[in-house]
């Protein structure tokens, strides 16, 4: 298995196929699936990620596990750098190549990806999701594993440099007691549907409102007209 079957990603494979393949062959598959010109810096980032992950994932080479590059998050109009489905856990990984520090905006970015998967990706609804931010030149790694305030089986984002990624994954698996190999069947073709809690919240919010209330603009007409006039005049 080494394809992007549903066009939701640029590349996917089981760990063994990924690790044993030539890095430039993988890069070629990513290019073939990519619509638009790839910049030199993008190529360098992809090949760096491939080389790193082929080494990092060696301890799990024979696991029933999947790696996915550039998975599409349609609601956000973005792609996650890497999704790993390992021992029933979803690792959501975002690289910041050449960066030393973990910026707050980057932490929020990887958390947004994890929240989107949890709340809108059906086959992720009942799974543990571990977002990891990798400023590649960072010298430290997260030591504590804390669930987010949302109480929904999402970890607070973990941070590590490239050199600490393998140990971080090992520590997460140990912390969760995830000892049984196994991927998440058909995860890649999961429909995008909101969780029941989101649907319930929307219903609760509007069940006592008329259609007029729901369609009503929150801004008053004077403010709206002034805004529109300003835009047209810009």
Secondary structure, DSSP 8 states (H G I E B T S, - for coil): -BS-TTSSSSEEEEHHHHHHS-HHHHHHHHHHH--S---HHHHHHHHHHHHHHHHHGGGGTTSS-EEEEEEEETTTTEEEEEEEEETTEEEEEEEETT--S--HHHHHHHHHHHHHHHHHBGGGTTS-EEEEEEETT---B-----B-TT-SSBB--EEB-GGGHHHHHHHHHHHHT--S----TTGGG--B---HHHHHHHHHHHTTS-HHHHH--SS-HHHHHHHHHHHHH-
